[in-house]
Amino acid sequence: MGMEDLSGKVAFITGGASGIGLAMARSFAAEGAKVVLADIEVGALEKAEEELRAAGAEVSGVKCDVSDPASMAAAAEAAIEAFGKVHVLCNNAGVAPSGAIDETTPEDWQWCLGVNLMGVVHGIQALVPRIKAQGEGGHVVNTASVAGLLALPTLGIYTATKYAVVGISETLRAELEPVGIGVSVLCPAFVKTRLADSHRNRPAALGPGPDEPDAFMTTSLATATEPEVIGECVVRGVKRGDLYIFPHPDFKIAFQGRADSILEAFDNQ
Ligand SMILES: NC(=O)c1ccc[n+]([C@@H]2O[C@H](COP(=O)([O-])OP(=O)(O)OC[C@H]3O[C@@H](n4cnc5c(N)ncnc54)[C@H](O)[C@@H]3O)[C@@H](O)[C@H]2O)c1
């Protein structure tokens, strides 16, 4: 179930001030959609809003902590106040603490589960009932990762949240199909964003993160796919109503390996 015409529609994008979220905003705006950017980082949010407005987009920025249901509900309210409706919900904000699982702290888990997993749940709870009530169809895009399909050592917390986002998206797809609302899950590999430096937004109350951004992630992301490519993939996926959006088809072989071992194990019981 796709949304072929995005012109005049309203897209609400969490983590919209940077990287993949900002690229989605640019791509939706290029289709004539109005965009709401919901983000915790105020400076980046203002800059993104200015950039999009200067390019002719109708845009509204709202400070929001997706891990806090009250903050998400207030951001949803602000979006309705700005544009009257929301048609496309992109639950995209994410953070990526790294470290072997036995070396991670409960605070690392609280932070990453709060943003990457509960952020998606809060987004759905704040906006899907409104999208349903509007009765004009709609679409939800949840940003997972290839780490939602493949386990990545030293990214155990992140991997746990992204597997969950894939599961939530598949469930939501079945739940919303009867009411004409589509659901996609975006699973990119490496993209050139500020994700390796996500500790910049770690709440002080959860104690300090590492002094330096993760070196492996920094190097991998520096030369990775430009976010604009991902924004275009998302628009295409929403228009076609695709459940899975995989911007990096070269990871198919790795997933095939995992799928084969699971199928083999079923046969060997
Ligand atoms: N960059 C990659 O290689 C890659 C690959 C796969 C998936 N992803 C996913 O893409 C999504 C976007 O990340 P990105 O790579 O663009 O990184 P990014 O750091 O450039 O952007 C993430 C945005 O989320 C915002 N954010 C962080 N915590 C928040 C909170 N509590 N509430 C609201 N906003 C918050 C940040 O301020 C930032 O603007 C994430 O879900 C990430 O896991 C990224």
The ligand as an ORCA input file, in Angstrom:
! r2SCAN-3c Opt
* xyz 0 1
  N      24.609      6.272      9.795
  C      24.506      4.973      9.591
  O      25.445      4.326      9.106
  C      23.224      4.258      9.925
  C      23.041      2.946      9.454
  C      21.863      2.276      9.764
  C      20.890      2.904     10.515
  N      21.089      4.171     10.976
  C      20.027      4.781     11.779
  O      19.644      5.998     11.179
  C      18.988      6.811     12.177
  C      19.490      8.236     12.060
  O      20.862      8.289     12.464
  P      21.992      9.071     11.625
  O      22.921      8.043     11.130
  O      21.363     10.021     10.709
  O      22.767      9.812     12.835
  P      22.824     11.349     13.248
  O      23.508     11.355     14.578
  O      23.421     12.153     12.145
  O      21.300     11.744     13.411
  C      20.523     11.267     14.499
  C      19.576     12.372     14.960
  O      18.816     11.871     16.065
  C      18.745     12.903     17.049
  N      18.487     12.354     18.390
  C      19.330     11.655     19.197
  N      18.743     11.376     20.359
  C      17.477     11.882     20.295
  C      16.377     11.888     21.196
  N      16.448     11.349     22.417
  N      15.232     12.498     20.789
  C      15.157     13.076     19.554
  N      16.161     13.120     18.680
  C      17.303     12.515     19.053
  C      20.096     13.594     16.960
  O      20.109     14.884     17.535
  C      20.328     13.592     15.453
  O      19.823     14.775     14.869
  C      19.281      6.146     13.513
  O      18.128      5.424     13.933
  C      20.409      5.185     13.186
  O      20.435      4.095     14.068
  C      22.228      4.858     10.692
*
